[in-house]
Amino acid sequence: MNSRHGEFLWLLAVQALEYTNAMNIATPIHAKSSKPENRVGHTACPHDCPSTCALEVDISEDGRIGRVRGANDHSYTSGVICAKVARYAERLYHPDRLMHPLRRAGAKGAGQWQQISWDDALDEIAEAFVKSEARDGSEAIWPYFYAGTMGWVQRDSIDRLRHAKRYSGFFSSICTNPAWTGFTMATGTLRGPDPREMGRTDCVVIWGTNAVSTQVNVMTHAIKSRKERGAKIVVIDIYDNPTMKQADMALIVRPGTDAALACAVMHIAFRDGYADRDYMARYADDPAGLEAHLKTKTPQWAAAITGLSVEEIEAFASLVGTTKKTFFRLGYGFTRQRNGAVAMHAAASIATVLGSWQYEGGGAFHSNSDIFRLNNAELTGRSMKDADVRMLDQSQIGRVLTGDAVALRHRGPVTAMLIQNTNPANIAPEQRLVRRGFARNDLFVAVHEQFMTETAEIADIVIPATMFVEHDDIYRAGGQNHILLGPKLVEPPSTVRTNLFVIEELAKRLGVADRPGFGFTAREMVDRILESSGLPDYDHFLEHKWFDRQPAFEEAHYLNGFAHPDGKFHFRPDWIDQPAPNKPPASIGALGPHAALPAFPDQVDVIEVADSEHPFRLATSPARNFLNSSFSETKTSRQKEGRPEVMVNPADAEANGIVHGDLVRIGNSRGDLRIHARITTEVKSGVLIAEGLWPNKAHVDGEGINVLTGADPVAPYGGAAVHDNKVWLRRDAA
């Protein structure tokens, strides 16, 4: 036995012990008695997570926050939040927090800055926008934002300035589109059973989301059902992550093959009598056509595609087929493939074949985004929107900034940007294009941020932003059912400003402050949103903290019919003409290889299939202690995550002469990078997992994992397939 083989055996033994003794489970942050001098503030977590947890924050006499915990009296949060938010004081009082406006004083990205006043910073941003518009037209300015805060006022006010000035539009494709499109193709809208029903079910299927790390409250309710009802927890994912370790049945599929599993389950349901034919006759569009289509989608067919055994597929189908109260909790992760919309549609279809929607604790849930009915027309300046203004795809920022004609909609260049709530120099696909675009000398960039992110580092003007406890806002959940108030709890540092302040001040300098929607404080805008939505006012929310918007059981479970005009669940989706929550405008049209999408649920191989040159499939999965690029700046999160690593199966490591801790090089046609290898049985052979969106500069050569991800859109309505990458792997010789 050679020494490398001996190292593999030692590693496997250590991992087995860790698996037994240190299972990674949900982190309860229980309420503890506050110090007598502390008061407790109530707010909502602002970060890009479907849970939107209701929070209690200890506030000291001198106006500093202390312990942050989940609200016990909130029926979904139930007193449990993730550890990274529980230690939010570490982020709020971080010594590296941005505190003053800065002007670039040297070459782009050189890190040379001059402190300036707020008036000077805003004047220079406005002047740059005016010059850009005079030279290249209003579409040369591209306000760019995303989900660094999910608060409506602080996130979305940038759109009001955009529409008032006819700046380039923003197609927000990067995260939700494949999942939302696939689900609404099936149901006609984006809602589902009350997510609290996961605590009153007999089986929870957690599909394509590492909930322990990314949506901790899913586990709260699933484990409640297991403890109180003996419910089974099934987890379907592409590697043995912390949520898998909580499963009664763990199904590890090859990336991009979820639709094949769903089809085989439905095949078995028809074959073995689990299918609810009476239900489908009332509620589905073409059950006979689906059954005929699935005749060849056998467990043997699916096993060859997914990597599961026939026995695993049969056991899963039998469990859900014989358990009427099965709750399919469908995540985002498995849709971040080039066939992601198809996979979501197929997974949701299982609940209809089985008739699971009829029962409390049954049905399919992805998001409740359509239940809230908040009116954002004034907030976003919708009355000023011009349909002739071009829409630029967020995911294709690299192509936009490097002059790709298709990405620019065959119009002029982008020469000025204001960036809020996002960090595209780290998170966007095709990173080499992104960095090249930002390096242009003719591009002016202003970044409004809390930390000197890698996007801020290559900006011309950087201005410091407030954090969520330092301003007013309103939030609506996606993974639950409440609208939550986020009032200002503490005073911000005197030199930082809210997103709304920046938009209002730029509007004054750009001559549009008299247009609709401008001139209101955040609190006033919250009240205007609530009033126009027929909801109680700010003061009511201040007293009651949240508002439950969950529809009645019959509506949530579609017992009055699905939301398509015909009232049916659509096994046969209209992939081109069907409305969806974020459908591209007509000026963009259907995206990706939409002609290849199937008439019924099916496995469609538009993914990057591994080949002889690129024998591995790489997914860029979330880490527990980061949230996209947020929290990667805090000491505790970085310590807990360690360093950027790629997870490699022992057999693949041995075949390539790699041992634990080696530097390896992974690459594809988009680029390559060096990263340390973590040899683990948690990934299957042929699959690589890089957990966590580390800053590029945390990597060995200053280039991060998104060098390898592509920006070609997911069919039919767009999205970034960041988990769908074919790559090669080799031990680094350097």
ChimeraX attribute file (.defattr): number of C-alpha atoms within 10 A of each C-alpha:
attribute: neighborCount
match mode: 1-to-1
recipient: residues
	/A:1	5
	/A:2	6
	/A:3	7
	/A:4	14
	/A:5	13
	/A:6	10
	/A:7	12
	/A:8	19
	/A:9	11
	/A:10	10
	/A:11	17
	/A:12	15
	/A:13	11
	/A:14	11
	/A:15	16
	/A:16	11
	/A:17	10
	/A:18	12
	/A:19	13
	/A:20	9
	/A:21	9
	/A:22	9
	/A:23	13
	/A:24	17
	/A:25	15
	/A:26	24
	/A:27	18
	/A:28	18
	/A:29	20
	/A:30	15
	/A:31	15
	/A:32	8
	/A:33	8
	/A:34	15
	/A:35	10
	/A:36	7
	/A:37	10
	/A:38	18
	/A:39	15
	/A:40	17
	/A:41	18
	/A:42	25
	/A:43	28
	/A:44	30
	/A:45	24
	/A:46	25
	/A:47	19
	/A:48	19
	/A:49	18
	/A:50	22
	/A:51	24
	/A:52	27
	/A:53	32
	/A:54	30
	/A:55	27
	/A:56	22
	/A:57	26
	/A:58	22
	/A:59	21
	/A:60	17
	/A:61	9
	/A:62	9
	/A:63	14
	/A:64	17
	/A:65	23
	/A:66	18
	/A:67	18
	/A:68	25
	/A:69	28
	/A:70	28
	/A:71	24
	/A:72	17
	/A:73	10
	/A:74	17
	/A:75	14
	/A:76	26
	/A:77	24
	/A:78	19
	/A:79	22
	/A:80	26
	/A:81	28
	/A:82	22
	/A:83	19
	/A:84	21
	/A:85	23
	/A:86	21
	/A:87	17
	/A:88	19
	/A:89	16
	/A:90	19
	/A:91	22
	/A:92	20
	/A:93	11
	/A:94	14
	/A:95	11
	/A:96	13
	/A:97	16
	/A:98	21
	/A:99	20
	/A:100	20
	/A:101	24
	/A:102	23
	/A:103	21
	/A:104	19
	/A:105	14
	/A:106	12
	/A:107	12
	/A:108	16
	/A:109	16
	/A:110	11
	/A:111	14
	/A:112	13
	/A:113	16
	/A:114	12
	/A:115	15
	/A:116	15
	/A:117	14
	/A:118	18
	/A:119	11
	/A:120	13
	/A:121	20
	/A:122	20
	/A:123	16
	/A:124	16
	/A:125	24
	/A:126	18
	/A:127	15
	/A:128	20
	/A:129	26
	/A:130	17
	/A:131	14
	/A:132	22
	/A:133	18
	/A:134	11
	/A:135	11
	/A:136	14
	/A:137	19
	/A:138	21
	/A:139	25
	/A:140	23
	/A:141	28
	/A:142	24
	/A:143	21
	/A:144	25
	/A:145	23
	/A:146	21
	/A:147	19
	/A:148	20
	/A:149	22
	/A:150	25
	/A:151	23
	/A:152	21
	/A:153	26
	/A:154	25
	/A:155	20
	/A:156	22
	/A:157	25
	/A:158	24
	/A:159	22
	/A:160	27
	/A:161	25
	/A:162	25
	/A:163	19
	/A:164	24
	/A:165	20
	/A:166	22
	/A:167	25
	/A:168	24
	/A:169	24
	/A:170	18
	/A:171	21
	/A:172	22
	/A:173	23
	/A:174	24
	/A:175	21
	/A:176	18
	/A:177	29
	/A:178	33
	/A:179	25
	/A:180	26
	/A:181	31
	/A:182	28
	/A:183	29
	/A:184	25
	/A:185	28
	/A:186	28
	/A:187	27
	/A:188	24
	/A:189	22
	/A:190	23
	/A:191	29
	/A:192	28
	/A:193	32
	/A:194	23
	/A:195	24
	/A:196	19
	/A:197	19
	/A:198	31
	/A:199	25
	/A:200	23
	/A:201	27
	/A:202	24
	/A:203	28
	/A:204	31
	/A:205	23
	/A:206	25
	/A:207	23
	/A:208	21
	/A:209	26
	/A:210	29
	/A:211	23
	/A:212	23
	/A:213	23
	/A:214	22
	/A:215	22
	/A:216	26
	/A:217	29
	/A:218	27
	/A:219	25
	/A:220	24
	/A:221	22
	/A:222	26
	/A:223	22
	/A:224	16
	/A:225	23
	/A:226	20
	/A:227	12
	/A:228	12
	/A:229	14
	/A:230	13
	/A:231	23
	/A:232	23
	/A:233	24
	/A:234	22
	/A:235	27
	/A:236	24
	/A:237	22
	/A:238	29
	/A:239	25
	/A:240	19
	/A:241	20
	/A:242	19
	/A:243	27
	/A:244	27
	/A:245	17
	/A:246	19
	/A:247	18
	/A:248	14
	/A:249	18
	/A:250	21
	/A:251	24
	/A:252	22
	/A:253	21
	/A:254	20
	/A:255	27
	/A:256	28
	/A:257	25
	/A:258	30
	/A:259	26
	/A:260	26
	/A:261	31
	/A:262	25
	/A:263	30
	/A:264	27
	/A:265	28
	/A:266	30
	/A:267	26
	/A:268	22
	/A:269	23
	/A:270	21
	/A:271	14
	/A:272	12
	/A:273	12
	/A:274	21
	/A:275	25
	/A:276	17
	/A:277	18
	/A:278	10
	/A:279	17
	/A:280	19
	/A:281	13
	/A:282	13
	/A:283	23
	/A:284	25
	/A:285	18
	/A:286	16
	/A:287	21
	/A:288	13
	/A:289	13
	/A:290	20
	/A:291	19
	/A:292	12
	/A:293	16
	/A:294	21
	/A:295	15
	/A:296	14
	/A:297	22
	/A:298	21
	/A:299	25
	/A:300	16
	/A:301	15
	/A:302	25
	/A:303	20
	/A:304	12
	/A:305	19
	/A:306	22
	/A:307	16
	/A:308	18
	/A:309	15
	/A:310	16
	/A:311	12
	/A:312	16
	/A:313	23
	/A:314	17
	/A:315	14
	/A:316	17
	/A:317	24
	/A:318	16
	/A:319	16
	/A:320	26
	/A:321	27
	/A:322	14
	/A:323	19
	/A:324	23
	/A:325	25
	/A:326	31
	/A:327	32
	/A:328	27
	/A:329	27
	/A:330	23
	/A:331	21
	/A:332	20
	/A:333	25
	/A:334	28
	/A:335	35
	/A:336	28
	/A:337	28
	/A:338	30
	/A:339	33
	/A:340	34
	/A:341	30
	/A:342	30
	/A:343	31
	/A:344	31
	/A:345	30
	/A:346	26
	/A:347	27
	/A:348	27
	/A:349	26
	/A:350	26
	/A:351	25
	/A:352	27
	/A:353	27
	/A:354	27
	/A:355	24
	/A:356	26
	/A:357	27
	/A:358	19
	/A:359	17
	/A:360	20
	/A:361	27
	/A:362	30
	/A:363	29
	/A:364	27
	/A:365	26
	/A:366	25
	/A:367	26
	/A:368	26
	/A:369	20
	/A:370	13
	/A:371	20
	/A:372	20
	/A:373	12
	/A:374	17
	/A:375	15
	/A:376	20
	/A:377	14
	/A:378	18
	/A:379	22
	/A:380	24
	/A:381	22
	/A:382	16
	/A:383	13
	/A:384	18
	/A:385	18
	/A:386	14
	/A:387	12
	/A:388	10
	/A:389	15
	/A:390	21
	/A:391	22
	/A:392	24
	/A:393	24
	/A:394	25
	/A:395	27
	/A:396	26
	/A:397	27
	/A:398	25
	/A:399	21
	/A:400	22
	/A:401	22
	/A:402	20
	/A:403	17
	/A:404	16
	/A:405	13
	/A:406	11
	/A:407	21
	/A:408	22
	/A:409	16
	/A:410	11
	/A:411	14
	/A:412	13
	/A:413	21
	/A:414	25
	/A:415	24
	/A:416	23
	/A:417	23
	/A:418	21
	/A:419	22
	/A:420	25
	/A:421	20
	/A:422	23
	/A:423	24
	/A:424	25
	/A:425	27
	/A:426	25
	/A:427	25
	/A:428	25
	/A:429	29
	/A:430	25
	/A:431	27
	/A:432	18
	/A:433	21
	/A:434	24
	/A:435	22
	/A:436	13
	/A:437	20
	/A:438	23
	/A:439	18
	/A:440	13
	/A:441	10
	/A:442	11
	/A:443	20
	/A:444	22
	/A:445	24
	/A:446	26
	/A:447	28
	/A:448	28
	/A:449	28
	/A:450	22
	/A:451	22
	/A:452	20
	/A:453	22
	/A:454	19
	/A:455	24
	/A:456	24
	/A:457	20
	/A:458	24
	/A:459	27
	/A:460	23
	/A:461	26
	/A:462	31
	/A:463	27
	/A:464	24
	/A:465	28
	/A:466	22
	/A:467	20
	/A:468	25
	/A:469	23
	/A:470	20
	/A:471	22
	/A:472	22
	/A:473	27
	/A:474	27
	/A:475	22
	/A:476	28
	/A:477	25
	/A:478	22
	/A:479	26
	/A:480	30
	/A:481	28
	/A:482	26
	/A:483	24
	/A:484	27
	/A:485	27
	/A:486	27
	/A:487	23
	/A:488	19
	/A:489	21
	/A:490	18
	/A:491	12
	/A:492	20
	/A:493	13
	/A:494	8
	/A:495	15
	/A:496	21
	/A:497	23
	/A:498	21
	/A:499	24
	/A:500	20
	/A:501	17
	/A:502	19
	/A:503	21
	/A:504	22
	/A:505	17
	/A:506	20
	/A:507	22
	/A:508	14
	/A:509	15
	/A:510	18
	/A:511	11
	/A:512	16
	/A:513	18
	/A:514	11
	/A:515	14
	/A:516	16
	/A:517	21
	/A:518	22
	/A:519	16
	/A:520	14
	/A:521	14
	/A:522	23
	/A:523	18
	/A:524	13
	/A:525	24
	/A:526	22
	/A:527	18
	/A:528	20
	/A:529	23
	/A:530	19
	/A:531	15
	/A:532	13
	/A:533	14
	/A:534	11
	/A:535	17
	/A:536	12
	/A:537	14
	/A:538	23
	/A:539	12
	/A:540	13
	/A:541	19
	/A:542	15
	/A:543	10
	/A:544	12
	/A:545	21
	/A:546	23
	/A:547	17
	/A:548	13
	/A:549	16
	/A:550	20
	/A:551	17
	/A:552	11
	/A:553	16
	/A:554	13
	/A:555	16
	/A:556	20
	/A:557	25
	/A:558	22
	/A:559	14
	/A:560	13
	/A:561	18
	/A:562	21
	/A:563	19
	/A:564	17
	/A:565	8
	/A:566	13
	/A:567	18
	/A:568	22
	/A:569	27
	/A:570	25
	/A:571	24
	/A:572	19
	/A:573	23
	/A:574	14
	/A:575	21
	/A:576	17
	/A:577	12
	/A:578	14
	/A:579	16
	/A:580	18
	/A:581	15
	/A:582	16
	/A:583	23
	/A:584	21
	/A:585	13
	/A:586	8
	/A:587	12
	/A:588	16
	/A:589	13
	/A:590	21
	/A:591	18
	/A:592	18
	/A:593	15
	/A:594	16
	/A:595	12
	/A:596	13
	/A:597	23
	/A:598	15
	/A:599	14
	/A:600	21
	/A:601	27
	/A:602	24
	/A:603	23
	/A:604	18
	/A:605	13
	/A:606	18
	/A:607	18
	/A:608	19
	/A:609	16
	/A:610	17
	/A:611	12
	/A:612	7
	/A:613	11
	/A:614	19
	/A:615	15
	/A:616	22
	/A:617	23
	/A:618	28
	/A:619	26
	/A:620	23
	/A:621	20
	/A:622	20
	/A:623	18
	/A:624	23
	/A:625	23
	/A:626	23
	/A:627	20
	/A:628	22
	/A:629	20
	/A:630	22
	/A:631	19
	/A:632	22
	/A:633	20
	/A:634	20
	/A:635	12
	/A:636	16
	/A:637	20
	/A:638	16
	/A:639	11
	/A:640	11
	/A:641	17
	/A:642	9
	/A:643	16
	/A:644	23
	/A:645	24
	/A:646	25
	/A:647	23
	/A:648	28
	/A:649	20
	/A:650	25
	/A:651	17
	/A:652	18
	/A:653	24
	/A:654	15
	/A:655	9
	/A:656	13
	/A:657	12
	/A:658	23
	/A:659	22
	/A:660	18
	/A:661	13
	/A:662	17
	/A:663	21
	/A:664	21
	/A:665	19
	/A:666	24
	/A:667	20
	/A:668	17
	/A:669	13
	/A:670	16
	/A:671	17
	/A:672	19
	/A:673	20
	/A:674	24
	/A:675	25
	/A:676	21
	/A:677	24
	/A:678	22
	/A:679	26
	/A:680	20
	/A:681	18
	/A:682	19
	/A:683	20
	/A:684	22
	/A:685	16
	/A:686	17
	/A:687	22
	/A:688	26
	/A:689	23
	/A:690	22
	/A:691	20
	/A:692	22
	/A:693	22
	/A:694	28
	/A:695	22
	/A:696	20
	/A:697	12
	/A:698	13
	/A:699	18
	/A:700	15
	/A:701	11
	/A:702	11
	/A:703	23
	/A:704	25
	/A:705	33
	/A:706	25
	/A:707	25
	/A:708	26
	/A:709	26
	/A:710	21
	/A:711	22
	/A:712	18
	/A:713	24
	/A:714	28
	/A:715	27
	/A:716	29
	/A:717	26
	/A:718	30
	/A:719	33
	/A:720	28
	/A:721	30
	/A:722	27
	/A:723	23
	/A:724	26
	/A:725	26
	/A:726	26
	/A:727	27
	/A:728	20
	/A:729	22
	/A:730	16
	/A:731	19
	/A:732	15
	/A:733	7
	/A:734	5
